[in-house]
């Protein structure tokens, strides 16, 4: 948290603005200055970028100069911050990147990242923050030895929280209470939560030996000594970022009030601290994981969670700070919870932010039970009709039957409870939590906005119950739709009108397999490089998507499209498209099927090539195909969380000039039944169409 006087900071910003305005006022830069600038940019540039197409595009130096100035602004516009009557109060709370908002008066912080090399792995302890509630540690591992574990998707690495130890200088030994590990090829991020450190302890040793064993990393010294300091010390003043209180009014929907308490901006991320007050009939509340909150600015950027470790997970915790300016209700009929959301870093061009919570999830306690007679010899494909009807906060739920399936790969049975529900006044039941004696593993899936139709018990084959099974319904997870919409001005100086996104119209066109693509516009900002493509496609088809890579023409380096910052402006200079007005609300990009978005270009990049690997076409006319179904449908497998029956399929359909060959199929027991078909590539023209999902409304007697 900066200790500089605000007046000095504002003078720096004003001086920088004057210099920018003077530079823009010049009719043409001095050639010697341009030569020195170009040489310096090439020497310092560590990032390269790519463009769309089989043509090399050359940018005018005006564009490169403007990008350089935008990049410069990123470094100078955050030194301000709010300068109002709340400044002293807000300084009691600081934001530590990858950790969250902390109480400055009681916190102890690592002043700088600590690095150690073990074999080919670089260990980097990014942050340590010790408070009266917990001690949080963020670690980044990088090296060729790090590989994604060869286990099922979702399985955790083979170490437990208790295996990771933090040793204090007074002899106290703390075991991790929680951990979150993200492992990819070549790197891993680990966030650890330990109990609070004893007072006046500033020397600790972090023992990551268990992590090394669990990830099969090289042997060596995985015990790392660390020194932390009081957060108010000058040694760590630069570590914590000063947040501001956005001037955004609380929003209330369905008796639930949400507030944006604080916002902090760093070069790596944007963090928000939110609070919810909700009726006590719900035990917990959090932002919906299905309808993810949206954050976008007045320029057109849409910010999602960044890819850096320690910032993809929503952090939930209580911070005991009140706002005298906005007293909160103290009725015993409400509960209060506080959580944090982390997004990609803000563009230097942004002056106004919008944050939309499309929906929240609440837990509704239930007290219900039912019995299921499995008989003495249950077999896969057996079905037991049920008629369990529930009222979940006014939303009807019907558990209508149970089906027994078998998974030969997992050597386990799946007991699938099919349920039906409906949306009532913006409320949708997503799943139920069911318990039954003797069943150790329970997998819950929902029936609302997730599209899943029931709840699954996963039962090891040696533990398949017989006779009467008593099932208890403990609670339900329910989605409550809003939206809760917040808008506020970002406290930063105004920019000259000439500082804005760069829009180019390059001459780039290519044709292949009867499809012609061309670049309509190329938009450049300090956060995105946006290609908007137009297409001429075969008759009866329209462009539905583009898969492309960007290649730096000078170095050959490639970039894939980025997702953590998107561009949601119609055209290049038209109005910003509100992402919440599009369904699903997190998919604004679907409005622009020819749009491809990459990260920002380096100012030193002069030429790039956009390589389009594939396009997706939408066939507008109906396609007819014939399937043969058996007279008796036996649902003995699982597809997307529901009972299903596999089909033998060998059928071809013609979609415009393309032939699609379907080779696999399933009938899903989802009223009124669904057919899922999977195709395989038929030629080099059609790489694959994936799943075709269609409702089966009528089944004739002849199959």
C-alpha positions in Angstrom: 0.0 0.0 0.0 1.6 3.2 -1.1 2.8 5.7 1.5 3.3 8.5 -0.9 1.4 11.8 -0.6 -1.5 11.9 -3.0 -0.6 15.4 -4.2 2.7 14.1 -5.5 1.0 11.2 -7.3 -1.6 13.5 -8.9 1.2 15.9 -10.0 3.0 12.9 -11.7 -0.2 12.0 -13.5 -0.9 15.5 -14.6 2.7 15.9 -15.9 2.4 12.6 -17.8 -0.9 13.8 -19.4 0.7 17.0 -20.5 3.5 15.2 -22.2 1.0 12.8 -23.9 -1.0 15.7 -25.2 2.1 17.5 -26.5 3.2 14.3 -28.2 -0.2 13.8 -29.9 -0.2 17.5 -31.0 3.0 17.0 -33.0 2.3 16.7 -36.7 5.0 14.0 -37.1 7.5 12.4 -34.8 11.1 13.1 -35.3 12.7 10.3 -37.4 15.7 10.0 -35.0 13.3 9.6 -32.1 11.4 6.9 -34.0 14.6 5.0 -34.7 15.7 5.1 -31.1 12.2 4.1 -29.9 12.0 1.2 -32.3 15.4 -0.1 -31.3 14.5 0.2 -27.6 11.2 -1.5 -28.0 12.8 -4.4 -29.9 15.4 -4.8 -27.1 12.8 -4.8 -24.3 10.0 -6.6 -25.9 9.5 -10.1 -24.5 6.0 -10.7 -26.0 5.1 -11.2 -29.6 1.7 -11.6 -31.3 0.0 -13.0 -34.3 -2.6 -11.9 -36.8 -5.4 -13.6 -38.8 -4.6 -14.8 -42.2 -2.5 -16.2 -44.9 -1.5 -12.6 -45.7 1.2 -10.7 -43.8 -0.3 -7.5 -42.4 1.8 -4.4 -41.8 0.7 -1.8 -39.2 1.2 1.9 -39.6 3.6 3.3 -37.0 0.8 5.5 -35.8 -0.9 2.4 -34.4 2.3 1.1 -32.9 3.0 4.5 -31.2 -0.5 4.6 -29.8 -0.2 1.1 -28.4 3.1 2.2 -26.8 1.4 5.1 -25.2 -1.5 3.0 -24.0 1.0 0.6 -22.4 2.6 3.5 -20.7 -0.7 4.6 -19.3 -1.1 1.2 -17.5 1.8 2.1 -15.3 0.7 5.6 -14.4 -3.0 5.5 -13.9 -3.1 3.2 -10.9 -1.0 5.5 -8.7 -4.0 7.7 -8.0 -6.8 5.9 -6.2 -9.7 7.4 -4.2 -9.0 10.6 -2.5 -12.1 11.3 -0.5 -13.1 11.2 3.1 -13.0 7.4 3.1 -9.2 7.2 2.3 -8.0 6.9 5.9 -10.7 4.3 6.7 -9.9 2.2 3.6 -6.2 2.1 4.4 -7.1 -0.2 7.2 -7.8 -2.8 4.5 -5.3 -3.7 1.8 -5.4 -6.1 -1.1 -2.7 -8.7 -1.5 -2.6 -10.2 -5.0 -3.5 -13.9 -5.2 -4.6 -13.8 -1.5 -7.4 -11.3 -1.0 -8.4 -8.3 1.2 -6.6 -8.2 4.6 -6.7 -6.2 7.7 -3.5 -4.1 7.6 -3.3 -3.5 11.3 -2.9 -7.2 12.2 -1.4 -8.7 9.0 2.2 -9.9 8.4 3.2 -10.1 4.8 6.1 -11.4 2.7 7.9 -8.4 1.2 8.9 -10.1 -2.1 8.6 -13.4 -3.8 11.2 -16.0 -2.7 12.6 -18.3 -5.3 14.5 -21.6 -5.1 15.7 -24.1 -7.7 15.3 -27.9 -7.1 16.4 -29.9 -10.1 14.6 -28.6 -13.2 11.8 -27.1 -11.0 11.7 -23.4 -10.0 9.8 -22.9 -6.7 8.5 -19.4 -6.3 6.6 -18.5 -3.1 4.5 -15.6 -4.4 2.9 -14.5 -1.2 2.5 -15.2 2.5 -0.2 -13.3 4.4 -0.7 -14.1 8.1 -3.8 -12.7 9.9 -5.7 -13.5 13.0 -7.9 -15.9 11.1 -5.4 -17.8 8.9 -2.0 -17.9 7.2 -2.3 -18.0 3.5 0.5 -19.1 1.2 0.6 -19.0 -2.6 3.2 -21.0 -4.5 4.1 -21.2 -8.2 6.1 -24.2 -9.5 7.6 -24.2 -13.0 9.6 -26.8 -14.8 9.5 -29.6 -17.4 9.1 -32.2 -14.6 5.6 -30.9 -13.8 3.0 -32.9 -15.6 -0.8 -33.3 -15.4 -1.4 -36.3 -13.2 -2.3 -39.4 -15.2 -5.6 -39.9 -13.3 -9.2 -39.3 -14.0 -10.3 -35.7 -14.6 -10.9 -34.0 -11.3 -8.7 -36.2 -9.2 -6.4 -34.4 -6.8 -2.6 -35.0 -6.6 -1.7 -37.7 -4.1 -0.9 -35.6 -1.0 -3.1 -34.5 1.8 -3.4 -31.1 3.5 -1.9 -32.4 6.7 1.2 -33.4 4.8 2.1 -29.8 4.0 3.7 -28.1 7.0 4.6 -24.5 8.1 7.1 -24.4 10.9 7.4 -21.2 13.0 10.6 -20.0 14.6 9.2 -20.6 18.1 8.7 -24.3 17.4 5.1 -24.2 16.4 4.2 -26.6 13.6 1.1 -25.9 11.5 -0.6 -28.3 9.1 -2.5 -27.0 6.1 -6.2 -26.8 6.6 -7.1 -26.3 3.0 -5.3 -26.4 -0.3 -6.2 -25.7 -4.0 -3.8 -27.1 -6.6 -3.9 -26.3 -10.4 -1.5 -28.5 -12.4 -0.7 -28.1 -16.0 2.1 -29.2 -18.3 5.1 -27.3 -17.1 3.7 -25.4 -14.1 1.5 -25.7 -11.0 -0.2 -23.2 -8.7 -0.8 -24.1 -5.1 -2.8 -22.0 -2.6 -2.5 -23.1 1.0 -4.4 -22.1 4.1 -2.8 -22.7 7.5 -4.1 -21.8 11.0 -3.0 -18.4 12.4 0.6 -18.0 13.3 1.5 -17.1 16.9 1.9 -13.4 17.7 5.4 -11.9 17.1 6.5 -14.8 14.8 8.2 -13.5 11.7 10.4 -16.4 10.7 8.8 -19.5 9.2 9.8 -22.6 7.1 7.5 -23.8 4.4 7.9 -27.6 3.9 6.7 -28.7 0.4 8.3 -32.1 0.5 4.8 -33.8 0.3 3.9 -31.7 -2.8 7.1 -32.9 -4.5 6.4 -36.5 -3.8 2.7 -36.2 -4.8 3.6 -34.6 -8.1 6.7 -36.8 -8.7 9.1 -33.9 -8.8 12.9 -34.1 -8.3 14.3 -34.8 -4.9 16.0 -32.0 -3.1 15.6 -29.3 -0.5 11.9 -28.4 -0.5 12.0 -26.7 2.8 12.0 -22.9 2.2 12.8 -20.3 4.9 10.6 -17.2 4.7 10.6 -13.8 6.6 7.4 -11.8 6.9 6.9 -8.3 8.2 4.1 -6.2 9.7 1.8 -5.0 6.9 2.3 -1.4 8.1 6.0 -1.6 7.7 7.7 0.4 5.0 9.4 -2.8 3.8 6.0 -4.2 2.6 4.2 -0.9 1.7 4.5 -1.8 -2.0 3.0 -5.2 -1.6 -0.5 -4.3 -0.6 -2.7 -2.3 -3.0 -5.1 0.3 -1.6 -8.7 -0.5 -2.5 -11.5 2.0 -3.1 -15.2 1.9 -2.3 -17.2 2.1 -5.5 -20.1 4.5 -5.6 -22.6 1.8 -6.5 -25.9 1.5 -4.7 -26.9 -1.8 -3.1 -29.2 -4.0 -5.2 -32.1 -6.1 -3.9 -33.9 -8.9 -5.6 -36.1 -11.7 -4.1 -35.3 -10.3 -0.6 -31.6 -10.7 -1.2 -29.4 -7.6 -1.0 -25.9 -7.5 -2.6 -23.2 -4.9 -2.2 -19.8 -4.3 -3.8 -17.8 -3.2 -0.8 -14.3 -2.7 -2.2 -12.5 -2.9 -5.5 -8.7 -3.2 -6.0 -6.7 -3.0 -9.2 -3.3 -4.4 -9.8 -1.3 -5.1 -13.0 -2.2 -8.8 -12.7 -5.9 -8.7 -11.6 -9.0 -6.8 -10.5 -10.5 -7.9 -7.2 -13.9 -7.2 -5.8 -15.2 -7.8 -2.3 -18.9 -8.4 -2.2 -21.5 -8.8 0.6 -24.9 -10.5 0.6 -27.8 -10.2 3.1 -30.3 -13.0 2.6 -33.3 -14.6 4.5 -32.3 -17.0 7.2 -34.4 -19.8 5.5 -31.3 -20.2 3.3 -28.2 -21.7 5.0 -25.6 -20.4 2.5 -25.4 -18.1 -0.5 -22.9 -17.6 -3.2 -22.7 -16.3 -6.8 -24.0 -18.9 -9.3 -21.3 -21.1 -10.8 -23.6 -21.8 -13.8 -24.4 -18.1 -14.6 -21.0 -16.6 -13.8 -21.0 -12.9 -12.8 -20.0 -10.5 -15.6 -17.7 -7.5 -15.4 -17.2 -5.2 -18.4 -16.1 -1.6 -19.0 -17.3 1.4 -21.1 -14.7 0.6 -23.8 -15.9 -2.9 -24.7 -13.7 -5.2 -22.7 -15.3 -8.1 -20.8 -13.2 -9.4 -17.9 -13.3 -13.0 -16.8 -11.1 -14.8 -14.2 -7.5 -14.7 -15.2 -5.4 -17.8 -15.8 -2.8 -17.0 -13.2 -2.8 -19.3 -10.2 -4.4 -18.3 -6.9 -6.9 -16.2 -8.7 -9.3 -18.5 -10.5 -11.1 -19.6 -7.4 -13.6 -17.4 -5.7 -12.4 -16.7 -2.2 -15.1 -16.7 0.5 -14.4 -15.2 3.9 -15.7 -12.8 6.5 -14.1 -9.4 7.0 -15.3 -7.6 10.1 -15.5 -4.0 8.8 -18.7 -1.9 8.8 -19.6 1.1 6.8 -20.9 3.9 9.0 -22.2 5.7 5.9 -24.6 2.8 5.0 -25.9 1.0 8.1 -27.0 -2.5 7.4 -30.1 -4.2 8.7 -29.5 -6.2 11.9 -32.7 -8.2 11.8 -32.4 -11.7 13.2 -34.3 -12.9 10.1 -31.3 -12.4 7.8 -27.8 -13.8 7.4 -24.7 -12.1 6.0 -21.8 -13.4 4.0 -18.8 -11.8 2.3 -16.8 -13.2 -0.6 -14.3 -12.0 -3.2 -14.2 -12.3 -6.9 -11.0 -11.9 -9.0 -11.0 -10.8 -12.6 -8.4 -10.0 -15.3 -6.6 -6.6 -15.0 -8.4 -3.5 -16.1 -7.6 -1.7 -19.3 -6.0 1.7 -18.9 -8.7 3.0 -21.3 -11.6 2.1 -18.9 -13.3 4.8 -17.0 -16.5 3.0 -16.0 -17.2 -0.5 -14.8 -20.3 -2.6 -14.7 -20.6 -5.8 -12.6 -23.6 -8.0 -13.0 -24.5 -10.9 -10.8 -26.9 -12.8 -13.0 -27.9 -15.3 -10.4 -27.0 -16.6 -6.9 -27.1 -20.1 -5.5 -28.6 -20.8 -2.1 -28.8 -23.9 0.1 -32.3 -24.8 1.3 -32.5 -27.3 4.2 -35.0 -30.1 3.8 -36.3 -32.8 6.1 -37.7 -35.6 3.9 -37.2 -39.3 3.3 -38.4 -42.2 1.2 -37.8 -45.9 0.8 -36.8 -47.9 -2.3 -37.3 -51.7 -2.5 -34.4 -52.9 -4.7 -35.3 -56.6 -4.2 -32.9 -59.4 -3.6 -31.2 -59.4 -7.0 -31.1 -55.9 -8.6 -29.7 -55.9 -12.1 -28.5 -53.1 -14.5 -31.5 -51.8 -16.4 -33.9 -52.3 -13.5 -36.3 -49.4 -13.0 -38.3 -48.6 -9.8 -41.1 -46.0 -10.2 -41.3 -43.4 -7.4 -43.6 -40.6 -6.6 -41.7 -38.3 -4.2 -43.0 -34.7 -4.4 -41.2 -31.8 -2.6 -41.8 -28.1 -2.2 -38.5 -26.3 -2.1 -39.2 -22.7 -1.2 -42.2 -22.7 -3.6 -40.5 -24.7 -6.4 -42.1 -28.1 -7.0 -39.7 -31.1 -7.4 -40.8 -34.6 -8.4 -38.5 -37.6 -7.9 -40.2 -39.9 -10.3 -38.1 -43.1 -10.6 -34.8 -44.8 -10.0 -32.7 -46.7 -12.6 -29.7 -49.0 -11.9 -26.8 -48.8 -14.3 -23.3 -50.3 -14.3 -20.0 -48.7 -15.2 -17.5 -51.4 -16.2 -14.6 -49.0 -16.3 -15.1 -47.9 -12.7 -16.4 -51.3 -11.5 -19.3 -49.4 -9.9 -23.1 -49.2 -10.1 -24.9 -46.0 -10.7 -28.3 -45.6 -9.1 -29.9 -42.7 -11.0 -32.8 -40.9 -9.4 -34.7 -39.0 -12.2 -36.3 -35.8 -11.1 -38.4 -33.1 -12.7 -38.7 -29.5 -11.7 -39.7 -26.2 -13.2 -38.8 -22.5 -12.8 -41.0 -20.5 -10.5 -40.6 -16.7 -10.4 -36.9 -16.9 -11.2 -36.1 -19.8 -8.8 -34.8 -23.1 -10.2 -33.8 -26.2 -8.1 -30.4 -27.4 -9.4 -29.9 -30.5 -7.3 -30.8 -32.5 -4.2 -28.5 -33.9 -1.6 -29.5 -37.5 -0.8 -28.1 -39.8 1.8 -28.5 -43.6 2.2 -26.8 -46.0 4.7 -24.1 -48.1 3.4 -23.4 -46.0 0.3 -20.1 -44.2 0.8 -19.9 -42.2 -2.5 -22.6 -39.8 -3.6 -22.4 -37.7 -6.7 -25.0 -35.0 -7.0 -26.2 -33.5 -10.3 -29.0 -31.1 -10.9 -32.1 -30.7 -12.9 -32.4 -26.9 -13.4 -30.2 -24.6 -15.5 -27.6 -27.4 -15.7 -29.8 -29.5 -17.9 -29.1 -32.6 -15.8 -32.1 -34.7 -14.8 -31.4 -36.2 -11.4 -29.1 -37.4 -8.6 -26.7 -40.3 -8.9 -25.4 -42.7 -6.2 -22.1 -44.2 -7.2 -21.9 -47.6 -5.5 -18.8 -49.8 -5.7 -19.8 -53.2 -7.1 -19.0 -55.1 -3.9 -21.3 -52.8 -1.9 -24.5 -53.0 -4.0 -27.4 -52.9 -1.5 -30.3 -55.3 -1.5 -33.8 -55.1 -0.1 -35.2 -51.8 1.2 -33.0 -48.8 0.8 -33.9 -45.8 3.1 -33.0 -42.5 1.4 -32.9 -39.2 3.3 -33.2 -35.8 1.5 -31.0 -33.4 3.4 -31.1 -30.1 1.3 -31.5 -28.6 -2.1 -29.3 -26.2 -4.1 -31.4 -23.6 -5.8 -30.5 -20.9 -8.3 -32.3 -17.5 -7.9 -32.0 -15.3 -10.9 -31.5 -11.5 -10.7 -29.8 -9.7 -12.1 -28.1 -7.5 -9.5 -26.4 -4.8 -11.5 -23.7 -2.4 -10.3 -22.1 0.5 -12.2 -19.4 2.9 -11.0 -16.8 5.3 -12.1 -13.1 4.1 -11.8 -11.2 6.8 -9.7 -8.5 7.7 -12.2 -7.7 10.8 -14.3 -9.3 11.4 -17.6 -7.5 10.5 -20.8 -7.0 12.8 -23.9 -9.8 12.1 -26.5 -7.1 10.9 -28.9 -6.2 7.9 -26.7 -8.6 5.2 -27.8 -8.7 1.8 -29.4 -6.8 1.5 -32.8 -9.1 0.4 -35.6 -7.5 -0.9 -38.9 -9.0 -2.3 -42.1 -6.2 -4.5 -43.5 -6.5 -6.0 -47.0 -6.4 -9.7 -46.1 -8.5 -12.3 -47.9 -8.2 -16.1 -48.4 -10.3 -18.9 -50.0 -10.3 -22.6 -49.4 -12.9 -25.4 -50.0 -15.5 -23.1 -51.3 -15.3 -20.7 -48.3 -13.8 -17.2 -48.6 -12.8 -15.2 -45.5 -11.6 -11.7 -45.2 -10.7 -9.3 -42.3 -13.3 -6.7 -42.0 -11.7 -4.8 -39.0 -8.8 -5.3 -36.7 -9.1 -3.6 -33.3 -6.2 -3.1 -31.0 -6.2 -2.1 -27.3 -3.9 -2.6 -24.3 -5.9 -5.8 -23.4 -7.1 -7.4 -26.7 -6.3 -7.8 -30.4 -9.6 -8.4 -32.1 -10.2 -9.8 -35.6 -13.7 -9.5 -37.1 -13.9 -11.8 -40.1 -16.6 -11.8 -42.8 -17.3 -14.9 -44.9 -18.8 -16.1 -48.2 -20.0 -19.7 -47.5 -21.7 -22.4 -49.6 -25.4 -21.9 -50.2 -27.6 -22.8 -47.3 -24.9 -22.2 -44.7 -23.7 -19.3 -42.6 -20.5 -18.8 -40.6 -20.9 -19.9 -37.0 -17.3 -19.9 -35.6 -13.6 -19.6 -36.4 -10.7 -21.5 -35.0 -7.4 -19.6 -35.6 -3.9 -18.9 -34.4 -1.8 -15.7 -34.6 1.8 -15.9 -35.7 4.5 -13.2 -35.4 5.9 -12.8 -38.9 9.3 -11.9 -37.6 9.9 -14.6 -34.9 7.4 -17.3 -35.8 5.9 -17.4 -32.3 2.3 -18.5 -32.1 -0.5 -17.4 -29.8 -3.9 -19.0 -29.2 -7.1 -17.1 -28.6 -7.5 -15.7 -25.1 -10.6 -16.0 -23.0 -10.0 -14.1 -19.8 -10.5 -10.7 -21.6 -13.1 -10.5 -24.4 -14.4 -7.7 -26.6 -18.1 -7.0 -26.6 -18.4 -3.9 -28.8 -20.7 -4.1 -31.9 -18.4 -3.6 -34.9 -15.3 -1.8 -33.9 -16.6 1.6 -32.8 -20.3 0.9 -32.3 -22.1 0.6 -28.9 -21.0 -1.9 -26.2 -23.2 -5.0 -26.3 -24.4 -5.7 -22.8 -23.3 -9.3 -22.1 -26.2 -9.9 -19.8 -28.6 -9.3 -22.7 -27.2 -12.4 -24.5 -27.9 -16.0 -23.6 -26.0 -17.5 -22.0 -25.0 -14.3 -20.4 -21.3 -15.2 -20.3 -21.2 -15.7 -24.1 -21.3 -12.3 -25.7 -18.8 -13.5 -28.3 -21.5 -15.7 -29.8 -23.1 -12.6 -31.2 -20.0 -12.2 -33.4 -19.4 -15.6 -35.1 -16.5 -14.3 -37.1 -14.7 -12.7 -34.2 -11.3 -14.0 -32.9 -9.7 -12.4 -29.8 -6.0 -12.6 -28.8 -4.0 -10.9 -26.2 -2.4 -7.4 -26.7 0.4 -7.0 -29.3 3.8 -5.7 -28.3 4.5 -2.2 -29.7 7.5 -3.7 -31.4 5.4 -6.1 -33.5 5.1 -4.9 -37.1 3.7 -7.8 -39.0 1.6 -10.8 -38.1 -0.2 -13.7 -39.9 -3.6 -15.0 -39.0 -3.8 -18.8 -39.6 -7.4 -20.1 -39.8 -7.3 -23.8 -39.0 -11.1 -24.4 -39.3 -14.4 -22.8 -39.5 -17.8 -23.9 -38.2 -20.8 -23.5 -40.5 -24.4 -23.5 -39.6 -26.7 -25.3 -41.9 -30.0 -23.5 -42.0 -32.3 -26.0 -43.7 -33.7 -29.1 -42.0 -31.9 -32.4 -42.4 -33.8 -35.8 -42.4 -32.3 -39.0 -41.2 -33.8 -42.4 -40.3 -32.9 -44.5 -37.2 -34.0 -48.0 -36.2 -34.9 -48.4 -32.6 -35.6 -51.7 -30.8 -39.2 -52.3 -29.6 -38.0 -52.4 -25.9 -35.7 -49.7 -24.7 -33.4 -50.9 -21.9 -31.5 -48.0 -20.2 -28.4 -49.6 -18.9 -25.7 -46.9 -19.4 -25.2 -43.3 -18.5 -24.9 -40.2 -20.8 -24.6 -36.7 -19.3 -26.0 -37.8 -16.0 -29.0 -39.7 -17.1 -30.0 -43.3 -17.9 -29.4 -44.1 -21.5 -29.3 -46.9 -24.1 -26.6 -47.2 -26.6 -27.5 -47.5 -30.3 -25.8 -49.0 -33.2 -25.8 -46.2 -35.8 -24.5 -46.1 -39.4 -26.2 -43.3 -41.2 -25.1 -40.5 -43.5 -26.8 -37.2 -44.0 -26.1 -34.5 -46.5 -25.8 -30.9 -45.2 -25.2 -28.6 -48.1 -22.0 -29.7 -49.9 -20.8 -31.8 -46.9 -21.6 -35.4 -45.9 -21.8 -36.3 -42.2 -21.4 -39.9 -41.0 -23.0 -40.7 -37.7 -21.5 -43.9 -36.1 -22.6 -43.8 -32.4 -25.8 -43.0 -30.7 -27.7 -43.0 -27.4 -31.3 -42.7 -26.4 -31.5 -40.7 -23.1 -34.3 -41.2 -20.7 -35.2 -37.5 -20.5 -38.9 -36.8 -21.1 -40.0 -37.1 -23.8 -36.7 -38.9 -24.6 -33.7 -37.6 -26.5 -31.4 -39.0 -29.1 -27.7 -38.2 -29.1 -25.6 -38.9 -32.2 -21.9 -38.7 -32.6 -20.2 -38.4 -36.0 -16.7 -39.2 -37.3 -14.8 -37.3 -39.9 -16.0 -38.2 -43.4 -13.4 -36.3 -45.4 -10.7 -33.6 -45.0 -13.5 -31.1 -45.6 -15.5 -32.1 -42.5 -13.2 -32.5 -39.4 -16.1 -33.6 -37.2 -19.4 -32.4 -36.1 -19.4 -33.8 -32.6 -22.7 -34.4 -30.9 -26.1 -33.9 -32.4 -28.8 -33.7 -29.7 -32.4 -33.8 -30.8 -35.7 -34.5 -28.9 -37.4 -37.7 -29.9 -41.0 -36.6 -29.8 -42.6 -39.6 -31.6 -41.6 -43.3 -31.7 -43.6 -45.3 -34.2 -44.7 -48.9 -33.5 -42.5 -50.1 -36.4 -39.4 -48.5 -34.7 
